[in-house]
Amino acid sequence: MQPGPDRSDARQELAALVAAFRARLEWSASHGIAAVRAAPSPRGPCAPAGQAEPEPALAMPREGAARTIEAAQAEPEETVDGPRRLTRLRQDLGDCQRCRLAAGRRHIVFGAGSADADVMFIGEAPGQEEDQQGEPFVGAAGQLLTKMIEAMGLRRDEVYIANIIKCRPPQNRDPAPDEVDACEPFLRRQIESIGPRMVIAMGNFAAKTLLRTETGITRLRGRFFTYHGIPLMPTFHPAYLLRNPDGKRPAWQDLKAVMAEMDRLGLKRRR
């Protein structure tokens, strides 16, 4: 006897549910998210003709199944545009208490700029003024960075600016390894959300952290490296340039190399 219409509909919904969850779990695994892959059906082959098939081990009301299927088939993360992905990421970060820096900060400094930026600037950590305003690079070093960006034929709102960590360390000391470990995953997700074509690592700490090297900035700067498939140019931090004006000429050479690569890639900027 063939199943009646109601039972057939329920089986189709259950099959859709399994397929949706399987696709979601496979996507999560491919993005490094811990997940358990769906196991093969325990039911085995279909029952012989004339013999009643066992009921599914897991049953739910049809309305509940429909709602679960709808949730499982929601847009996967990679199909969501940059602004919404950044909004989700900021919500995931929340009122972060993942390291000791939370106790002394005034504001989380998440990042600022275009969610569709071709170029992303990454510094070390927020300073006092950034901590007070909740925005990256707003002090004297930020003003110099704005001039550097404009000299490249870009506007500040056309690039994205962030730091390795999002809370100010006391007395602007270097971030500790456990603080970087707690915060850097959010930076990586920012980079994935924005999808920049070029990354500029500003300063010794940012360059060494992103490139996983002990080599200093004076030896790293001036040549391209690769960060998760993205060209990365290390250069001096704007705060360093304010203290050491002799570094401005080599820093400008670094930016000229970035501009040449942008032109080669066909990225938009004003010449």
Secondary structure, 3 states (H helix, E strand, C coil): CCCCHHHHHHHHHHHHHHHHHHHHHHHHHHCCCCCCCCCCCCCCCCCCCCCCCCCCCCCCCHHHHHHHHHHHCCCCHHHCCHHHHHHHHHHHHCCCCCCHHHHCCCCCCCCEECCCCCEEEEECCCCHHHHHHCCCCCCHHHHHHHHHHHHCCCCHHHCEEEECCCCCCHHHCCCCHHHHHHHHHHHHHHHHHHCCCEEEEECHHHHHHHHCCCCCHHHHCCCCEEECCEEEEEECCHHHHHHCHHHHHHHHHHHHHHHHHHHHHCCCCCC
